[in-house]
Amino acid sequence: MHLQRVDVVTGAVLTEVEVDGEIAVYHPTTNRVVLLNSSASEIWRRMPITSVADLGSAVATHFGVSVDVAEQGVRAGVDLLLAEQLVVDIDAAVDAVGRVHG
């Protein structure tokens, strides 16, 4: 897995605001504002992501929780960011292009 913010990949202009450690992101293509909780906000700050395990360790340290709990939160946050089209899984995109052109 290699996740990158969609604005870095596509040039889309995202607007983000941080209040009390949590980030709200406006995506003009989807015309949605996504409110990220503290865990998802931490994931957003750490883009690009290449390993859920590595990020889980960092988030565990940041929030003072077990790695298992942090990894569950990271997976949920990544799922949210993917579903809201705020991030792109570069590896999946490259695989899809390879299948089309292969």
C-alpha positions in Angstrom: 0.0 0.0 0.0 1.2 3.4 -0.9 -1.3 6.1 -0.1 -1.0 9.7 -1.3 -3.2 12.7 -0.9 -5.5 13.1 -4.0 -4.4 16.8 -4.4 -0.8 15.7 -4.8 -1.6 13.1 -7.4 -4.3 15.0 -9.4 -3.7 18.6 -8.7 -7.2 19.0 -7.2 -7.4 22.0 -4.8 -8.4 20.8 -1.4 -9.2 23.2 1.4 -8.4 22.2 4.9 -9.0 23.8 8.3 -7.7 22.5 11.6 -9.5 23.2 14.8 -8.4 21.7 18.2 -6.3 19.1 16.5 -9.0 17.8 14.1 -9.0 18.6 10.4 -11.9 19.4 8.1 -11.2 18.9 4.4 -13.3 20.3 1.5 -13.0 18.3 -1.8 -14.4 20.4 -4.7 -14.8 17.5 -7.0 -17.1 15.7 -4.6 -18.5 18.9 -3.2 -18.1 17.5 0.3 -16.6 18.5 3.6 -15.1 15.6 5.5 -14.6 16.0 9.2 -11.6 13.9 10.3 -11.4 12.8 13.9 -8.1 13.0 15.8 -6.8 9.7 14.5 -7.8 10.4 10.8 -6.3 13.9 11.2 -3.0 12.4 12.3 -3.0 10.0 9.3 -3.7 13.0 7.0 -0.7 14.9 8.5 1.6 11.9 7.9 0.9 11.5 4.1 2.3 9.8 2.1 1.8 6.4 3.8 3.6 3.2 2.8 2.8 0.9 5.7 -0.2 0.6 8.0 2.1 -1.1 10.6 4.6 1.7 10.6 1.9 4.3 10.8 0.2 2.3 13.6 3.4 2.4 15.6 3.7 6.1 15.2 0.0 6.7 16.0 0.3 4.4 19.1 3.2 6.5 20.4 1.4 9.8 19.6 -1.8 8.9 21.4 -0.3 6.6 24.1 -2.3 3.5 23.1 -1.3 -0.1 22.1 -0.1 -0.8 18.6 -3.1 -3.1 18.0 -5.6 -0.4 18.9 -3.7 2.2 16.8 -3.6 -0.1 13.8 -7.3 -0.7 14.0 -7.8 3.1 14.1 -5.4 3.6 11.2 -7.2 1.0 9.1 -10.6 2.7 9.8 -9.1 6.1 9.0 -7.5 4.9 5.8 -10.8 3.3 4.8 -12.6 6.7 5.4 -10.0 8.7 3.4 -10.2 6.2 0.5 -14.1 6.2 0.6 -14.2 10.0 0.6 -11.7 10.2 -2.3 -9.2 12.2 -0.3 -6.4 9.8 -0.9 -5.3 7.5 -3.7 -3.7 4.1 -3.3 -0.8 4.5 -5.8 -0.1 0.7 -5.9 -3.7 -0.2 -6.7 -3.8 2.5 -9.4 -0.6 1.2 -11.1 -1.9 -2.4 -10.9 -5.2 -1.3 -12.6 -3.3 0.6 -15.4 -1.1 -2.5 -15.9 -4.2 -4.7 -16.3 -5.7 -2.4 -18.8 -2.6 -1.9 -20.9 -1.0 -5.4 -20.1 
